[in-house]
Amino acid sequence: MSYLKFDKQQLVNLEYSLQREFLRTNRAGSYSSSTLAGCNTRKYHGLLVTQLNELDRGRHVLLSSLDETVIQHDAEFNLGIHKFPGDHYEPRGHKYLRDIEFEKVSKLTYRVGGVILSRERVLVEKEEQLLIRYTLEEAHSPTTLRFKPFLAFRNVHTLSKANMFANTRFVPVENGIKMRLYEGYPFLHMQFSKEVDFVPVPDWYFNIEYMKEQKRGYEFQEDLFVPGYFELPIKKGESIVFSASTAEEKPSGFKRRFTNESKKRTPRDSFSNSLLNSAQQFLCMRDDGDDIIAGYPWYESIPRQTFLAINGILLRQGNLKTYESILKTHTKRLKDGLFPKYVGAGESDYDAADAPLLFFASVQELNDYVEKKELWEKYGPTMKKILANYRKGTRFNIHMQDNGLIHAKAENVALTWMDAYVEGKPVTPRGGLAVEINALWYNAVSYGLELAEIAGDHAFVEEWKDIPEKISASFQETFWCDEEEYLADYVDDDYKDWSVRPNMLFAAWLSYSPLSREQKKAVISRVKNELLTTSGLRSLSPKNQEYLGICDGDLSARSLAMHQGTVYPFFIGPFIKAYIGIHKMGGMSFVKNVMESFEEEMTEHCIGTLSEMYDGNPPHEARGAVSQAWNVGSILSAISFLDNYEE
């Protein structure tokens, strides 16, 4: 019995099946994604979306979709579906969908009269190749399958339009054809595991619509090119494999490769295994080093998110080698003590004041796996650079004040994780002394001293030994409110912002904290009572007059709401660890209930994973990217923590 269950009666209901998406990635930054119904609702959807470094280092949709048609007795039943203007869907192949399973790979089953056809997809792990296996489970008369490919050849952030510059010529290859619509692109090879006839009927399909883009306020109509169709006979019990690849492949190996790739996947037979399956999809191995993709379908690597995700993504699976390889990748990117906000961004985007301090927290996770002396030998040089730059001052006016606290403020620049902008200005600037930056700073200095003392780095110890006490005293004086018993969110000169946000949780969660046990308990209680939801922690308390409970509308509307109440699951890992740190076994029942609330999400939105963010108001609708690494990593880290917890 499959763990991920769907209402089979609802599969033919577009309101049900169009809201649920699937995602499969490889380890080169490419992916395959659409809805359960097979109708693309985003410009980011596509069966083969590849990372093309030779063009612009961006992702590009090559094969948008593949319409299958079952033919018996000259009757045709098209299983495809596309949305056109006027809320018109054509063809309406979703009405034949009868079952869906998500174990190691997805399996959709269609019934057309007496024909039962199943379809399974895999994306080859380290190559730009999609494999789709079709099996004729049942048939009472001769059956033919027809396949019509819809081609895009464009960046995921753009849309294609019919034009006279597209190269519509095809070149025959073994059991298929290859095409390249535009110069600079690789050829797309479309091949089958058995001989197939290709009938050239070149045509543009106009004004295919993507409803999610329309709702988000973007352009949403596209023209796709169809070169013709493939046709082949299939017998009852027979399986054939279709391959879409940037390289010509040997068709004789398709079936074996499909089987081998399927075996590599973690079976989605439980909550934790579903998340482990998802976690593997964020790993990216490229020429410039191993990394974690922050989220699909539109993000690349985001260092601050990597450092918060990496424990759950990798240590949960015992993958220490890749963990350290990713840290090594990021250490090469360090500049003036800072990491870039986004990998690949320009020099002006080294504006993440929290990312370097989160690096310390990610090294701390290795304490149970690597000797601390060795950790200092490996990561000490990077830690020293970060601390020295923060102490003397670095870009964006990030520097240590005389009282030991870190001041970070630059005009019209958001230096914390709350980095949404509207008309070029931060929605939540939080310039000055941010509570999580200084909690992270205290932890970083204290942990650096711990490692240096063990490693015998006396010069470093002598230079930094008096700093933690200074930070702690100033932190208490600056952020703590005795009357309300919680922490200010940020302090800018004489102004103290008392908005109740999850950022104060860092001071209660990190290994080294400037707070007393009673202060931690008070902070956790405040967070629990005002911010905790079934989908994560709100970014702002509903009691605040600035609270926005729905993150919807155009880009400006969404940006205004992103950090004014929108829910983020990644805070759940720190929350649970902090909560158990205070309540011990007495809090176990409560936190397990918190974790169970995430199980429903496994069959909602994007199957088997967690979206980027959720509305602050119930029912906490998913928003943003459909699969986000630090959310998945945080929940996996919490699961591992609870499994191994001993009072």
C-alpha positions, 0 to 999 in steps of 0.5 A: 500500500502506497504511503502517498495516497490520493483521492482517485475519484478526484483525479479527473477533477481539474481543481484537484489535479492542477493544484498538485505538482510533481518534481524530479531533478538530476544533479546537474541543476536540471529538472522535470515538472508539471501537474498530476493532470499533465497540464502545465500551469507555470512557465517553469513547467516542462518535461526536460528543463536543462541547465545550459552553462554555454548559453547563460548558465540558466535553466531552459525548457527544451521539451515542454510536454509530450501528448500521448494518443491511444489508437484502436480500431481507428478511434483516437484517445488523446491523453494530453491536456493544455489550457487555451484562452477562455478557460478552454482545455484541449484535449481533455486527456485527464478524464482517462486518468484512473490511478497514480502512485508515488513510490520510487518513481511516479506511475500514472495509469490511464483507462480508455475503454478496454485499454489500460496504459501506465506511464512512469518517468525518471530523470537520469541522475547525472545526465540531461536525459528524461526516460518515460516508460509506457506499459500496455497493462491491458488491451483486447485488440491491436493498439497503436501509440502516437506521441506529439512533442511540444518544444519550447527552447527558451529560458524558464523566465521567458515565454516563446512566440511563433517566429520565422527564425526557429529552425524547424528541420529535423535530423533522423537518429536511431529510433527517432529524431533530433532538433535544435530550434535555435543556435547556441542550444544543444540538439534535443534527441527524441528516441524510443526503445523500439523502431518508430515512425515519425510523421513530420507535420510542423505546426505552432500551437498558439496561446497556450496559457499558464494559469499560475503565471497569470495569477502571479501577474506575469505574462502567461501565454506561449506559442509552442512548436510541434514538429510532427508525431511519432507512432508505433504499435504496442502489444499487451504486456509490452513496455516501451521507453521514450528518451529525451536527451541532449545527447544521442543515446543507444535505444537498446539500453533505455529499458535497463537504464530506466530500471537502474535509475529507478533503483537509486531512488529512496522509496516514498513509503513514509513521511521521513522517506518522502522528505529524504527522497525530496532532499536528494533532489536539491544536491547539485554536482557541477564543475565549480563544486558540489552545492545545494539548490535552494529551491525549484523551479527558479532558485539557484544556490543561496548560501544562507539557506544552504547552511541551514539546510545542509544538516538535514539534507546530508547528515541525516543520510550519513553523507559526510563526504558531500557535506564537507565538499559543499562547505569547501565549495562555499569557502572558495566564494568568501570575499571580505568575510562575506558570502554572496546572497545568491551564487552567481550574483554580482559583486554588489550582492555580497549583502547577506550579513547572516550567511557567514555566521550561519557557516559556523553553525553548519560546522558545529553540526559536524561535532559528532562526526569529526574531531574538533581539532581537525575541524579547526584545521579545516575550517579555522582559516575561514572562520578567522577571516569572517571574524576578523572582517566583522570585527574591523568592518567590511562591506555594507557597514557591517562591523563590531561596535565598541560594545561587541555587537554587530551593526549592519546597515546600508541605505536601501539594502536588506542585509538579513534573510528578510530581503523582499523589495518593492520599488527598489526599497526593502520592505523590512530593512531592519538596519542597525542591530538585528537580533538574529545577527547578534545571536549568531555572532555570539555563537560564532565567536564562542564556538571559534574559541572552543575549537581554537582552545582544543587545537592550541591556537593560543594567539587566536584565543588571546585575541578573542577571549574577552569578546563573548562576555562583552557581547552577552552583556550588551545583548541583554542590555540592548534586546531584552525586555524585562516587562514583556519577557522577549527580545526586540527584533532590531535596534537602530540608534534609539529606536527599538522594534518590538515586533514579535518575529521568529528571529529571536528564536536564534538566541534560544536555539544556538549552542552558545546563547547569551540568554539564561534558561528562563529567558529562553523559556520565555522566548520560546513561549512567546514564539509558540503562542503567537507565531506557531502554525501547522505549516511553520512559524509566522514571520510576524505576529497576527497581533501586529497592525502590520500583519498580512495573512495572505501572500498573494497577488502581483509581485509587489503585493507578494513582496509586501506580505512575504515577511509580514506574517507569511509562514516559513517551515524552516524555523520548525527545526530550531523551534523543536530543538529549542523547545526540547532543550527547555522542556526535555521529555515533557515536551516530546508529545507536543513537538511530535504533534507539531511534526505530524501536521506536516504530513498532510503536505506530502500529497498537497501542492508539490508531491512529497516535499515542502513549498517555500512559504505558506499564508499566515492565515489558515488554511495556510495555502502554499506560496512561492517555489514548490520545493525549498531545501531549507524547509525540507532540511529543517524538518529532516533535522528535527526528525533526526534530533527527536529520533536520537534524543536522550534526556 
